[in-house]
Amino acid sequence: MKTFTELGLSNEIMETFPKLGITTPSEIQEKIIPLVLANRDVIGGSATGSGKTLAFASGIIENMQKNEKVQALILTPTRELAKQVAKSISQFSAHKKFNILPIYGGVNIINQIRILKNTDIVVGTPGRILDHLRRKTLNLKEVKFLVLDEVDRMFDMGFQKDVEMIINQCPKQRQTMLFSATISPDINYLATKHTKNPVEISVKSHIDPSKLKQVYYDVPDGLKFSLFVHLMKEEKSNLVMVFCGTRRNADFVADNLNNLGINAKAIHGGLVQNKRDRVLDEFNSKKGVNILVCTDVAARGLDIKGVSHVYNYDLPKTSIDYIHRIGRTARAGKEGIAI
């Protein structure tokens, strides 16, 4: 395994790593960092938690000079991922003092318009980015770096046309990096149309199947919650993620767990942004809340470490969604259970 120095990173960016607990490059970082530093277009097949944010951010940070115009655009499917990516890039680039702005819906657009005037890097969701483009409050004519993160998820959410419209507002001369857990024909088409001689990189899953135990209970709907509570009390768990098919079910499960004295919080698209942020902060910091009840909005993109149990209270619609849900546990050599 190579060191970050051997991959070509400067001392300034590496000085931020110890505080963030980064010691050696992950597989995707080792493969992609030299390519992005060399301004190559990249198609990366990798799941959440593989370290891809540093992989694509390193080239932007090392090769970009601050001029208070938007020179880098990173598109993400969800608000939470936009915030998370913006925070990570801000930490990695502390020495360059870039102005980095996460842009998403559900918050006051006027504040975003004001801050955009001297922003270097924008990380945003397609809907709100298009909103700014229509208002002419965002100019992409100076963009040198375009990153499409979790493309498969953006397409699943119906953003394919929005993504194409945004790409068409960027200069043809740019570096394009595209990341997706799965590469579908639609994503292949996008890559063929909007990248130049890209290098395709794929990495193994960071989940160890031998550490993941999967259990299935066949139970009538009327007994599902009772069985779930019984299992919650019997299992010795650390952090728990519970997936429901609807917002209504997520609220039902969280409310009834709390009524039984089991501290749980729900997170889904129906919550206002600051409440979603607060719930995630409480869960990540393990402050009294170790059970997160969520819809699939939380299955992808969020960097949640230490999940010991994943409960599929409702079955997901697709096998891919199932894989992403259970992939929250059995990470980094630790054991996990999916029920």
Buried (B, 14 or more C-beta within 10 A) or exposed (E): EEEBEEBBBBEBBBEBBEEEEBEEBBBBBBBBBBBBBEEBBBBBBBBBBBBBBBBBBBBBBBBBEBEEBBBBBBBBBBBBBBBBBBBBBBBBBBEBEBBBBBBBEBBEBEEBEEEBEEBBBBBBBBBBBBBBBEEEBBEBEBBBBBBBBBBBBBBBBEBBEBBBBBBEBBEEEBBBBBBBBBBBEEBEEBBEEBBEEBBEBEBEBBBBEEBBEBEEEEEEEEEBBEEBBEBBEEEEBEBBBBBBBEBEBBBBBBEBBBEEEBEBBBBBEBBEBEBBBBBBEBBBEEEEBBBBBBBBBBBBBBBBEBBBBBBBBBEBEEEBBBBBBBBBBBBEEBEBBBB
